């Protein structure tokens, strides 16, 4: 079997091995994602198994790839593939669920703690001599917030949302969650309709997939329903947030701070309004990228292809 990885550099910048795929067939790996259809088809060539992370596989590409028999997405989200076109051609599409649960939950809380404690800022202030110069035995110039007793609202309560909730609970926070439909209390976390979640939460953390119903879920109208001084975290998908509305709310002080690992267009545009918004912490889509997480992704991707070759495909999203 000929196997091609269309854009492997993010998943494996050199610290992992592709040997698992090499054991399954003739492997070719390209580094960076591309969008030009002719280039994508050139990379695919006569490969039967195609792995992609962000390189789009639309209906036209799927129809024109001569020997395409399998598509593996090197991520949990699979919106880069036209799964209906693949199904029509009889090509299974697989994804990688759950590989980054611990890493993303940890990162969401890390962003929250940075907002509340400003560790990086104060460490730099010490290096800049500001503590030495102030003449006091302690020094801070940002309010330090305590999370115990505050409420976190989690939108999207799959494995990552639940893992984030467990950490928040361990910090003494109350947790409300919304998963699109009412559900029973889980491990001390209570379901709330969105309006209640917006109104009661001191911190709102997004962990839902990007669907038409969730696109722009953090809108100007939603922000107006939130507490003054709310903190927003997004380690899910950038288009969940109306970026101009959030930038305006940050600059006005309605939203105290935002911790964002994702933005609407990636890499971020130089004119993205959030780049110049007050108290906005933006990281370059790295919540998932621990080595441990990427190794799990690699192992699961290999197992997905091995199962397909054995005639018993797993993690198929267009079955």
N, C-alpha and C positions, 0 to 999 in steps of 0.2 A: 504494500500500500504506500502511495506517495502522500506525504503529510506536509502541509505548509503552515507556518505560523506567520500571520500577516504583519503583526506588530508586537514583537516580544520584548522590547527593551524595557518597558515599564515593569512588567511582571518579573523580568530577569535581567537586571542591569549588569550581570556578571557574577553574582554571588550564589546563583543556583545552577543546577545542571539540567540540561534537556535530555539526559540519557534515558529517562523513562519513555519518552516518545521515540527516541532512536531505536529502542528495542522493539517497537511496534511497526516500524517501516522506514522508508527512505525519507529523511527529514530535511526541510529547508526552513531557516528562520530569517525573517526580515525584522528590522529594528523598529522603525517609526511608523505611526499610523498615517495613512494617506486617504484621500477622498476621491481622487480622479478615477472614474470607472475603468478606463483603458489600462491604467497602471495596476489597479486591483486585479483585473482579469489577467494581466501579464504575470503578476505574482502568483496567482492561483495556478495558471498553466493547466496541466493535466492532472493536478492533484485530486485525490478522492476525498481526503479529510482536510478541512480548513479550520484553523483556529484563529479567532479574532478577539481583540479587546475593544478597541475603539474604531477600527476600520469598518465602515458601513458595508453591509451586504444587502443591498436592495434587490427588488424583484428582477431588475434587468440583469444584474450580475449573476444572480442565482440561476436565471434562465440560460445565460450564455456560457457559464462554466461547464466545459464539456463532460467531465467525469465526476462532478461533485456528488458525493454520496453522504457526507456528514459535515455538520458545522458545530464546532465547540466554541462557546463564548467563554473567554477567560475572565469572567466576572459573574456577579449575581444578576445584575440587570442585563436584559437582552434586547433593549430597544434599538440597538444598532443593526439588528437583523430583521428582515421582513419574514416573520415566522409563518405567515399565511402562504406566501409565495414558496417558501421552503416545503411546507406541508403539501402544497399542490403538486410539487415535483417529487414528493416522497422522500425528502431529505430531513432526517431528524435534527433538531437543534437542541443542544444541551447547555446548561449553565452550571455555575458552581455555588450552590447555596451554603451559607453558614460559615464560610472559611474565615471571614474577618470579624466575627461577632465580638470576640474579646478585644481586639485591637481598636475597633471603631468605638465601642462603648468606653474604653479607657481614654481614647482621644477626646471624646465629647466632654468627659469629666475634666480632663486636663485643661481644655479650653475654658471651662467654667471656673476652675480653680485659678487660672491665670487672671481672668477677669476680676475675680473676687479678691485676690491677694497681690496682684501685680508683681509677682516674684521677679520676672525679667527686668522690669523697670527699676525696681529698688536695688537689685544686684548691680545694675549699671550705674545707678546713682552712687553707690558705695565706691565703685571703681573711679568715678568722676570726682571723688573727693567731697561730695556734698555732705556725707555723714560727718566726716572729720571737721568740716567747716561750720557745721550747724551749732556745735557746742553742747548738744544734748546727748544723753545716753541712748536715746532711740530717735528715729527719724522716719517719717513717711509723708508723702504728699499726695496720695490717693486714698480715698476711704477704703478700709478693709472690711469686707462683708463676711458675715457668718452665715452659713447655709442651714445650720440646724434650726428646725422649726419653720423653715420656709417650704413653699410648695413648688414642685416641679410638674409641669404638664408635658406629657410625652405624646406626640402625634405619630402613630405607627407603632404597634406593640407586638412586632415579630420578635425574633431572637435578639436582635440588637437593641430594640427598645426595652425589652425585658432585662437584658444585661445592664443597660444604663440605669434602669429603675432600681436594680439591686444595689448598685454602688450608691445611688442617691439616697436610698433608704439607710444604708450604712452610715451616711453622713448626717442622719437625723432628719431627712426631708420627708414630707408627705408627698405622695405621688398620685397624680391623676393621669389617666390615659384615655386616648381616643383611637380606636382601630377601625373606624368606619361603621361599625355596628355595635350595639350594646353587648356587654359581656359581663360575666361575674367578676367579683373581686379576686385578684390574683396576688398572692404573697403580700397582702396588705396594700395593694394598689387598687384604686377605685376607678371604674369607668365614668367618664363625664362627657356630655355633649360638648361640641366645640365652643359654644358661647360661654358655658360655665368654665371650661378649661381656660379660655382666654381671660375671663374676668378674675379668676382666682389664682392663677399661676404667677409666681415670682420669677420663674425660669421656664422657658418653653424650649423643648428639644425635639427636632424633627428627625424621624426615623422611618418615614413612609416612602413607598415607591412613587415614582413619577408616572402618574396616569392623567388623563384629561380631567378627572374629578379633583386631583390634588394639585395640578399646575396652578401656581399663584395662590395657594391656600393661605399664605401670609400676604394678605392684600392690605391696601390702605384701610378698608373697612374693618378687617380683622384686627389690625393694629389699634384702631380706635376703641375696640372693645377690651383691650388689654389694660392691665394695671399701669399706672405711670411708673417708670423705672424698671420695667420688665427687662430681663436678659433673654436674648434669643440665640439658640445654637442650631447650626445646620451642618450635619455630617452626612446628609443623604443625597439630595440632588439640588443643584442651583435653581432651576426653574420653579421650585416650590415657593420661591420668594419673589415678590414684586420688588426689584432692587431699588428703584427710585423711591418707592413708598418707604422702604426700610431706611434708605439714606436720609430722607427727609425727617423721619421719626428719630433717628440717631442725632441729627444736627439740632433738632428741637428739644431733645432731652426726654421725649416720650419713652423711647427705648434707651435704657441705661447703657447697654453695650450689646454687641453681637459677636459671636464666635463662629466663623464660617470656614469650613474646609472645602466648600464647593461654591461655584458661582454659575450664573446663567450660561456664559460662554467661556469655554476653557481651551487654552490658557486665557487668563483674564485679559479683557481689552484695556488698553491704556486709558480709555474714557469711561470705564465703569464707574458709576457714581459712588459706589461703596469704597473705592480707593481713597477718597478724600473725605469720607464721613467720619464724624467723631466716634471714638471708642469702638472702632470696628477692627476686629482681629481676623485677618484672612490668611489661611495657610493653603499651600498649593496641592490640594486633593491628595493628602498623604495619610489620612486616618487609617486606611486599610493596609498600609505599606510596610508593616513590620516584617522582618525576615521570616518569622514564624508563620505569619499569616500568608505570605506569598508562597512559602513551602507547602502549606496545606492546599493552597489553590493549585499549585503545580501537581501535587499528588492526586488530587481529585480530578483534574483535567485528564491526566493519564488514565486513571481508572474509568472515567467516562468513555474514552476512546476504546479502551480494552473491552469494556462491556459491549460496546457497539460491535466490535469485531467478533465477539462471541455470540452475537445474535440476541443479546439480552440488554438493550440500551437502558441506561438509567439517567435520571435528572433531565428527562426530555420535556421541553416546555411547549412543544407544538404537537403532542401526541393525540 
